[in-house]
Amino acid sequence: MDKLGIDWRILLAQTISFSLVFFVLWKYAYGPIFAMLHARREKIAESLANAEKIKADVARTEAERQKILADAGDKANKLIDEARQAAARVREVETQKAIASAEQIVTKAREAAAQERTQMLGELKREVGRLVVQTTSTVTGKILTADDQKRLAQETEKQLAS
């Protein structure tokens, strides 16, 4: 190796010197740097996994929220329909009550009119009977007895009734 210009002693000293520097650098510089990079890679991987988990949780929560909103909308529509049906039933019941009340009023009015008519007819018959008796006594010029007045009133009532 002398022909190549290599001195074994210098080569050996340089190899030992390089090995010592390499060992010191590896032990105190590269080792902690590689450990820190490895820990950082694990932390980044863990953060990415957590981000995916959070994204899945957000999607699931959004789906649940949409479902809850849809259910609430369905329930609200159902309640509105039930309220409309109840209002229609109440309106129908109240309409029937109003019709029944109106019919009662009409019936009572007819009964009252019939009673009034009957009463007026009775008064009219008595008045006509009285006028017939008065006219008869005036025309005949004599005073009628109570029996005569009664008989004339009955005859007049019979004629008015037919």
Buried (B, 14 or more C-beta within 10 A) or exposed (E): EEEEEEEEEEEEEEEEEEEEEEEEEEEEEEEEEEEEEEEEEEEEEEEEEEEEEEEEEEEEEEEEEEEEEEEEEEEEEEEEEEEEEEEEEEEEEEEEEEEEEEEEEEEEEEEEEEEEEEEEEEEEBEEBBBEBBEEBBEEEEEEBEEEBBEEBBEEBBEEEEE
